[in-house]
Amino acid sequence: MEQPELWHVFVDNETGTRSCCYGFAEALEFNLKGELMQSCQGKTEIPVEEWTAEEFRQVITGYLEMSEMERLQNLPGIILQVMEECGAEDEKEVQVMRKILEEIMHLIV
């Protein structure tokens, strides 16, 4: 899968905390939680191949929000919750969420 345009997942090298961010890596100011990120210094970008199902959920939600599909913002969380309740393995959850993101990227771009 290609890197979703302008979406990034970073891990803080000191704390190990991962966060999803939108924007040019060099100029990121806010993560999806609205927390100010002064810079990406001290953080390492995680390649898309290593994103978790939860991180795909956050990015998909961001795409829907930016596309003014606000009524659908909860859908990625619902999908992830249902997969967990049905006993899907983590790898399958990631695979499904990645495929959903790929399809949404094709629709929106």
One Martini backbone bead per residue (centre of mass of N, CA, C, O) as a GRO file, in nm:
protein
  109
    1MET     BB    1   0.097   0.035   0.021
    2GLU     BB    2   0.057   0.350   0.002
    3GLN     BB    3   0.102   0.645   0.123
    4PRO     BB    4  -0.097   0.839   0.274
    5GLU     BB    5  -0.164   1.142   0.210
    6LEU     BB    6  -0.027   1.316   0.486
    7TRP     BB    7  -0.003   1.058   0.655
    8HIS     BB    8   0.100   0.978   0.998
    9VAL     BB    9   0.316   0.774   1.207
   10PHE     BB   10   0.433   0.816   1.537
   11VAL     BB   11   0.714   0.774   1.759
   12ASP     BB   12   0.824   0.819   2.068
   13ASN     BB   13   1.146   0.764   2.169
   14GLU     BB   14   1.090   0.792   2.485
   15THR     BB   15   0.777   0.669   2.533
   16GLY     BB   16   0.626   0.510   2.274
   17THR     BB   17   0.426   0.697   2.161
   18ARG     BB   18   0.155   0.698   1.942
   19SER     BB   19   0.075   0.901   1.638
   20CYS     BB   20  -0.153   1.069   1.442
   21CYS     BB   21  -0.095   1.253   1.133
   22TYR     BB   22  -0.148   1.564   0.951
   23GLY     BB   23   0.085   1.637   0.704
   24PHE     BB   24   0.373   1.768   0.679
   25ALA     BB   25   0.630   1.642   0.846
   26GLU     BB   26   0.782   1.927   0.882
   27ALA     BB   27   0.476   2.081   0.968
   28LEU     BB   28   0.366   1.964   1.211
   29GLU     BB   29   0.118   2.046   1.481
   30PHE     BB   30  -0.114   1.820   1.480
   31ASN     BB   31  -0.306   1.585   1.606
   32LEU     BB   32  -0.604   1.409   1.633
   33LYS     BB   33  -0.624   1.525   1.943
   34GLY     BB   34  -0.509   1.833   1.928
   35GLU     BB   35  -0.213   1.817   1.978
   36LEU     BB   36   0.074   1.977   2.016
   37MET     BB   37   0.346   1.970   1.772
   38GLN     BB   38   0.634   2.123   1.744
   39SER     BB   39   0.772   1.852   1.639
   40CYS     BB   40   0.950   1.560   1.511
   41GLN     BB   41   1.138   1.564   1.725
   42GLY     BB   42   1.189   1.248   1.871
   43LYS     BB   43   1.063   1.108   1.616
   44THR     BB   44   0.927   0.819   1.447
   45GLU     BB   45   0.840   0.693   1.156
   46ILE     BB   46   0.584   0.480   1.055
   47PRO     BB   47   0.525   0.251   0.848
   48VAL     BB   48   0.241   0.143   0.697
   49GLU     BB   49   0.312  -0.168   0.746
   50GLU     BB   50   0.304  -0.093   1.087
   51TRP     BB   51   0.025  -0.041   1.129
   52THR     BB   52  -0.253  -0.034   1.305
   53ALA     BB   53  -0.585  -0.067   1.326
   54GLU     BB   54  -0.624   0.193   1.492
   55GLU     BB   55  -0.469   0.380   1.296
   56PHE     BB   56  -0.653   0.331   1.057
   57ARG     BB   57  -0.904   0.437   1.194
   58GLN     BB   58  -0.805   0.729   1.235
   59VAL     BB   59  -0.758   0.791   0.933
   60ILE     BB   60  -1.038   0.729   0.826
   61THR     BB   61  -1.180   0.934   1.003
   62GLY     BB   62  -1.030   1.176   0.886
   63TYR     BB   63  -1.131   1.149   0.597
   64LEU     BB   64  -1.433   1.174   0.663
   65GLU     BB   65  -1.418   1.450   0.798
   66MET     BB   66  -1.283   1.607   0.553
   67SER     BB   67  -1.540   1.506   0.364
   68GLU     BB   68  -1.806   1.562   0.526
   69MET     BB   69  -1.867   1.261   0.679
   70GLU     BB   70  -1.968   1.280   0.986
   71ARG     BB   71  -2.179   1.041   1.008
   72LEU     BB   72  -1.921   0.824   0.946
   73GLN     BB   73  -1.697   0.840   1.174
   74ASN     BB   74  -1.787   0.570   1.344
   75LEU     BB   75  -1.743   0.328   1.150
   76PRO     BB   76  -1.449   0.232   1.205
   77GLY     BB   77  -1.501   0.163   1.505
   78ILE     BB   78  -1.721  -0.045   1.453
   79ILE     BB   79  -1.559  -0.240   1.283
   80LEU     BB   80  -1.339  -0.297   1.494
   81GLN     BB   81  -1.525  -0.396   1.719
   82VAL     BB   82  -1.653  -0.634   1.564
   83MET     BB   83  -1.394  -0.789   1.510
   84GLU     BB   84  -1.322  -0.830   1.808
   85GLU     BB   85  -1.593  -0.974   1.889
   86CYS     BB   86  -1.532  -1.206   1.656
   87GLY     BB   87  -1.210  -1.279   1.683
   88ALA     BB   88  -1.015  -1.127   1.533
   89GLU     BB   89  -0.715  -1.095   1.432
   90ASP     BB   90  -0.489  -0.853   1.416
   91GLU     BB   91  -0.403  -0.901   1.120
   92LYS     BB   92  -0.693  -0.886   1.004
   93GLU     BB   93  -0.762  -0.604   1.100
   94VAL     BB   94  -0.543  -0.462   0.939
   95GLN     BB   95  -0.626  -0.562   0.659
   96VAL     BB   96  -0.909  -0.436   0.658
   97MET     BB   97  -0.836  -0.139   0.723
   98ARG     BB   98  -0.647  -0.100   0.482
   99LYS     BB   99  -0.858  -0.157   0.260
  100ILE     BB  100  -1.050   0.068   0.332
  101LEU     BB  101  -0.850   0.298   0.290
  102GLU     BB  102  -0.789   0.247  -0.007
  103GLU     BB  103  -1.082   0.291  -0.106
  104ILE     BB  104  -1.114   0.581   0.002
  105MET     BB  105  -0.880   0.708  -0.151
  106HIS     BB  106  -1.008   0.658  -0.435
  107LEU     BB  107  -1.268   0.833  -0.385
  108ILE     BB  108  -1.134   1.115  -0.293
  109VAL     BB  109  -0.891   1.161  -0.510
   0.00000   0.00000   0.00000
